Amino acid sequence: MANSIQALRNLPLDGRLAGGAGVSITPAEPMSRVSLRVKDKDVKAIGKALGVALPSKPKTSNMSGDRASAGRCALWIGPDEWLVLDGEGADIAGALAKTKAVISVVNISHRNTAILLEGQNAVDVLRAGCPQNLNDDVFPVGACSRTILGKAEVVIWRTDEQSYHVECWRSFSDYVFKFISQAAKGL
């Protein structure tokens, strides 16, 4: 019998923790992610196949689970673009394979990672490097937006009153984590 070797992927922010007065910063657990493009006429059918409705309004999200870390989430990124996350690591593209709609599904699970900010000062940490208006009346729980943080493109998703999920490319994760950590120290 032949021996086999399995390559294990290192998580980009494995073992890192940071924080400051009123905020904790941790890497998110691995999850499945796809960039999804769908024409208007197929949005409802694709949402049904995914098990979570694709939001139709800018800067909104929908979840199939009760928490951002479990279940499936769809974040509105653009007029015909969504970021779909699955905290259980399920095959999102596989769920869409049986649909007859013409769609674009790109698995970005290994390209992206996420950083979680929690606490009463989490929003202040984000404001240190993000020009987006993150006030409660403009960016309520469930809001999401592709924006910048420092010099990196990110997707910020408000998952709870004092919790934010920051998606970034794996190659920028060290920069984003350090930027957020320094901002937290300045509180």
HUUR-V167678 format. One line per field, one symbol per residue. ss: DSSP state (H for helix, E for strand, L for the rest). phi: phi as a letter, one per 20 degrees, with the letter a starting at -180 (. if undefined). psi: psi as a letter, one per 40 degrees, with the letter a starting at -180 (. if undefined). A space follows every 50 residues. Layout:
ss = ???
phi = ???
psi = ???
This chain:
ss = LLLLLLLLLLLLLLLLEEEELLEEEEELLLLEEEEEEELHHHHHHHHHHH LLLLLLLLLLEEELLLLLLLLEEEEEEELLEEEEEELLLLLHHHHHLLLL LLEEEEELLLLEEEEEEELLLHHHHHHLLLLLLLLLLLLLLLLEEEEEEL LEEEEEEEEELLEEEEEEEHHHHHHHHHHHHHHHHLL
phi = .feccdfdefffdgnebbrafmbdccfffgbebceccbfgfdgfffgfff nbfffddgmcbcceeecfecndccdfdagcccdddcfemfeffffefefe fecdccfdgeedbccddcpfdgffffffbcfffdfgfdcfgnfbaebccm ddfcddceebgcccddebfgfdfffffffffffffef
psi = hiiihhhhhhhdfheiiiaahehihiiiiiiihihhhhideedddddddd ehhhieiifiiiidaeideiaiihhhdidfhihhiheeeigddddedeie ihihhhhfdediiihhhiidedddddddehehheidddgiheiiihaihb eihihhhheidfhihhhiiddeddddddddddddde.
